[in-house]
Amino acid sequence: MTVAIYRRGSKSPMVKQIQSALHLIQDGYFGPLTEEAVRLFQMKNGLKPDGIVGPATLAKLLPERLKKSKRIIREIIIHCSATPEHKHFTAANIRQWHKQQGWSDIGYHYVIQIDGTIEHGRDVDIIGAHCSGHNSHSIGICYIGGMDAEMTNAKDTRTELQKSALLSLLYDLRKIYPDAKIYGHRDFDKGKDCPSFDARYEYRMI
């Protein structure tokens, strides 16, 4: 299984989050300044100071992102927010919608914005509310979008940045939960289009 690694030359939304954790300018490009900051961080934290952000360094830099759930996780389930393509929403918006429905919190554990930013939702230790009959042993991921601009048809609206961020997150989660399988919401509810693409097939090799 491939593991996401970030090094000089990398360019992605995840690099922005690494730079944010290091208190650098967040341009999303892993240049020499980012590399040097990573080395210093590694030296301070007893890690190999190679300037490369692999799983061990990422776990120290962004501990919440790679937090391992105390629950037994057998499934990673991908959703869409069922919102219009190109329209920006955040985890805070979804949290508000879900609370208005009477839920205690946002139902998903991770939310991926249209610019590829990965946000935390519900704590991974807490059972989600995203897929009936599967919540107790799963992690729920939601990308923003999934509908056309007119809100009439389901559509795979993932931007390239969202695709990159989702792939990176899935690699990291599979490292933490090697026995978990990746599914789309529609694999468990045949009446739904969510997440508007065949996640089980697309990520079959992860």
N, C-alpha and C positions, 0 to 999 in steps of 0.2 A: 504494500500500500504506500503510495506517495504521500509525503508529508510536506505541507506548505512551509517554505523557507524564504526569508526575506534578506536580501543582501544588496551590495552596491549595484545600482542599475535597476533595481525593482521599482515599479511604479504602480500603485494601487491604492484604493481607499484604506486598506489595512496599514499601509505605510504611514498614512496620515494619523491613524490611531497610535501607532508606535511613536511618531514624532510628538504627538500630544502628550503621551506618557513621559516623554523625555524633555518636555517643555521647550520644544523647538518650533520654528515656523512650520506650519502644516501645509506643505505643497504637494505631498503625496509622492515625492521622488526621493529615493534612497541614494543620496549623494555622499560625498566624503565627510560632511559635517555630521550627518546622521550616523554614518559608520563610526566616527570617532566617539560620538555620544554613546553609542551602543557599547563600544569597548570599555569606556569608563564605567558605565552601568554594570557591565559584566564583572569588571575587576572588583567593584564595591560589593557585589553579591555572590562572590565565590564561584563565578562561572568562567568558562574558558573565554578569554578576551580576544575572540576572533572577529568581532564586528559583524557577525552574522546572526540574524534573529531566527533561531529554530524553536522547537517546542519548549525546551528548558528555559530559554531567555524570555520567550513570549509569556510563559506561565508566571514569571517573576514580574514582567512589565505590566501585564494585564491579567492579574489573578482572577478577576471575576469572569472574564471571557472564557477562561479554560477551567473554571471551577468544576470539579467532578461532583455530580449529584450523589447524595446518600441513597437515593432510590436505585433500584435495579432498572437499567435502561435497556430495553430490547428494540425500540423503534425510534427513528428520527423522522418526524412527519413534517412535510413542507406544505405551506399554505400560501394563499395570496390574500391581500386585504379586500379584494373585490371593489377596488376604487378605480377611477378613470386613469388611463395611461397618461403619463407625464405630469400627473398632479401630485404634489408633494404632501405627504403625511408622515407623522412620526409615531413612535411608541406611545407618546403622551396622548395623541389623538385617539389611538386605539384603546388605551386604558380608559379614557373618558367614555367612549362608546360602550365598552363592556360594562363599566360601572353603571351607566344609564340603564343597562339591561338587568341590573340587580346583581351582577357578579362582584366578587370581593376585589378583583384586580384584573389586569390584562390577562387574557387566556394563554398567550404565547410566551415562550422563554426568550426568543430572539426576534428582532424586527430588522429588516434590511431596507433602508431608505433608497430612493431612486438614484442617489449619488454614490451608493455602495456603502454608506456608513452603517455599521452593525451596532444596533442598540440592544441593551438588556431589557427584557420584559419582566415576567414573573421569575422569582428566584428558582434555579434549577432543582433545589431541594424540595420545592413545593409542587404538588401535582398540578398540571396545567388544566386548562378548560378549552380544548381545541379540537378534540376528536373523540366522540362518544364511544365508550367501551375500551379506549386505548390510552386514556390520560395518565393512569397510574404508573405506567411503565414506559413513557415516551418523553421526548423533547420536542416541543413545537416551535417551528421557525416560520415566520411570515414575511414575504416580500411585499413591498408596497406596489399596488397595481393589480393586474389580472383581468381588467375589463377594458373594452374599447372606449374611445372618448365619449361616445353617446350613451354609454352604460346599457347597451342592448345585447352585446355578445361577449362571452368570455374570450380573452385574448392573452397570449403570452407577451406581456409588456416589459419583461425584464430588460433593463439597459445592460450594456456591456459591463458597466461597473457593478451592477447588481449580480450579474452572472459570476464575475470574478470573486466578489465578496462571498457569495453563497458557496461557491466551490471551495474557497479557502476555509470557511467555517465548517463545512461538511468534512473536509480532510481532518481538521483539528478534532472535531467531535468523534469521528471514527477512531482516532488515536486514543481518545479517552474511553470510548465505549466500543471496543473492537467486535463485540458480538451483536451490536445493534444494526438493524437493516434500515435502509432509507426508502421512504414511501412518500407518495403524494396523498393529500386528504381524500381524493377521489378513489383511491385504492380501497378505502374502507366505507365509502358512501357512494354507491353507484349513481345516486341522484344528483351528485355535485360535479362541477367542472374543476373546482379548486384543486391544484393551483394553476390551472389553465395550461398545463403542459404535462408530459408523462415523466414525472420525476423518478419513478422507479426504474424506467428504462434509461434515462439520460445519465443517472448516477450509478448504474449497475456495476461499474468497474471500481468504484471506490470501496 
